[in-house]
Amino acid sequence: MSTPTSPPSTPAGMHAVVYGGSIAGLIAAGVLSRRFERVTLVERDRFEDGPQARKGVPQAQHAHSLLTRGLDILGDVFPGISEDLKAAGGLIVDMTEHHAWCMGGVWLPRGRIGLDMTCQSRPLLEWVIRRRLQALPNVRVVDGREVTGFLTSPDKARVTGIRLQAPGGGPEETLEAHLVADASGRGSRAPQWLEALGYPRVEETHIHVDVRYATRLYHRPRNFEPGWEILSLSPRLPEQPRVGTIQRIEGDRWLVMLGGWLGDGPSTTDDADFLEFARGLPQPHLYEALRNAEPYGPIHHYRFSHNQRRHYERMPRFPEGLTVVGDAFCSFNPIYGQGMTTGALQAQALDECLRQGLDGVAQRYRRQVGQLLSTPWTMATSGDLRFPQVEGKRPPGYALTNWYGDRFQQLATHDLEALRTFMRVMHMVESPAALGSPRMLLKVLTTRSPPSSQAHAPVPMAIPRNQAA
Ligand SMILES: Cc1cc2nc3c(=O)[nH]c(=O)nc-3n(C[C@H](O)[C@H](O)[C@H](O)COP(=O)(O)OP(=O)(O)OC[C@H]3O[C@@H](n4cnc5c(N)ncnc54)[C@H](O)[C@@H]3O)c2cc1C
């Protein structure tokens, strides 16, 4: 990533437009502000000056964890942003020391492994990033404007700007740009607009999972010191399709998420139904923590039908001047918490592609992103494909990979080195190849792992730092 003082790689006077002012758009605009003289961010919603949920991001009521790699990239683009987040009430926690995690029926050890993740509401995260972007002198934020199509060169080989208007109608305006970044989320209409311009329709891969989320805020009980900031009960797939987490967030509140695959999840806004679902999780700890806690607001639901990957990298023709970032390119089952980090990785890829200048950037970028998406896509969908009901192509060696992954996971429940490797891969700071290094392979094949914990086994305590190898 370039530093704030490195010269722009595009000639003077260059203007970039990003549309979609959510996480991917904000980070992309931050990156572009270092490479272009002017950047305009266009968002359909009106922004409040504060951490407010808004219509264009309905998922914002639900838990959003930023993985270590995402936090690192965010810190590169907006130096010191972790401090802003903490000052606003968010927490930065160690992934295992502060996180009690029962994975597939076994509690993970609680030794510090040096991987930070954030705990805050999604509106707070977005607001903290937006404030930093708005403070940049060469960035203009235009809210309350919907992008309705592209401007192009006469031969349609280049996107030269956008059309926009107030949501719901009004006079059309235009905005010219040397580069346009679509960050309008999974409902992006770029595929249709490109088709109308004479380009082939982008191929899409969908993997249907029908994941249900139900989320509610609670006051953190004052007389309850559980020794964790996050509690996660993750199932062993596919036998147990239910998941639950409690995450401490700003305002000394708990954000409680319950959900499941294949249509399983609390389906009503009824208190008793929510608690009953929590009681049905394989371990009692989340229910026990919750049953004396006081709810703070309504139960919010979200239904995520399918993983969606748009293969822009495969299009035989694609216009110059256009890039696609974030969920508009690829959106994953949110249970794996990869979306924002992958959006940040794409913004980083855009920065790298711009190092070689503006010429050909659209082609370089879509190919690079096509490659970088393979890892998070495989990580998310290989879990989903464990359900026999989930349709989709199982890659060659899928059964063997799952067997090895299960053995590795078992090893990680009692071996801190394996746990650290596992978490570094999950947090995208290390390649999945690290799981198969000769040292790890030997350990996986020769170590006998203990049996699963009893359902009522107590939550393990954090290992003191001087003992966590
Ligand atoms: C229930 C749920 C939980 C999740 N949990 C996590 C998690 O724990 N960790 C994680 O990393 N990710 C999580 N995600 C994924 C995460 O929300 C997204 O990956 C992330 O928001 C980045 O998306 P985005 O910025 O590309 O698009 P979005 O967040 O969908 O935002 C799109 C933006 O574009 C605007 N827009 C749309 N059309 C137009 C237009 N025509 N003109 C102008 N503006 C427009 C919208 O108003 C909106 O602001 C979760 C998702 C869901 C559904």
The ligand as an ORCA input file, in Angstrom:
! r2SCAN-3c Opt
* xyz 0 1
  C     -26.192    -10.643      8.412
  C     -24.810    -10.293      7.923
  C     -23.727    -10.341      8.797
  C     -22.453    -10.046      8.345
  N     -21.397    -10.164      9.193
  C     -20.148     -9.891      8.753
  C     -19.021    -10.007      9.625
  O     -19.112    -10.397     10.798
  N     -17.793     -9.685      9.127
  C     -17.626     -9.273      7.825
  O     -16.496     -8.997      7.423
  N     -18.671     -9.170      6.981
  C     -19.923     -9.464      7.401
  N     -20.975     -9.347      6.542
  C     -20.732     -8.887      5.159
  C     -20.632     -7.345      5.128
  O     -21.839     -6.768      5.575
  C     -20.272     -6.840      3.728
  O     -19.293     -7.648      3.152
  C     -19.755     -5.411      3.840
  O     -20.791     -4.557      4.228
  C     -19.143     -4.872      2.570
  O     -20.138     -4.720      1.660
  P     -20.133     -3.576      0.562
  O     -19.570     -2.315      1.103
  O     -19.538     -4.148     -0.655
  O     -21.708     -3.420      0.298
  P     -22.900     -3.075      1.256
  O     -22.494     -3.090      2.668
  O     -24.044     -3.928      0.837
  O     -23.235     -1.563      0.882
  C     -23.647     -1.135     -0.398
  C     -23.821      0.385     -0.342
  O     -24.134      0.865     -1.639
  C     -25.243      1.752     -1.558
  N     -25.876      1.711     -2.882
  C     -26.513      0.639     -3.438
  N     -26.897      0.948     -4.690
  C     -26.486      2.218     -4.926
  C     -26.591      3.087     -6.054
  N     -27.173      2.681     -7.193
  N     -26.066      4.334     -5.963
  C     -25.446      4.763     -4.805
  N     -25.325      3.976     -3.713
  C     -25.829      2.712     -3.780
  C     -26.079      1.219     -0.413
  O     -26.963      2.173      0.118
  C     -24.977      0.821      0.562
  O     -24.547      1.909      1.336
  C     -22.262     -9.665      6.974
  C     -23.345     -9.621      6.102
  C     -24.594     -9.954      6.564
  C     -25.737     -9.953      5.574
*
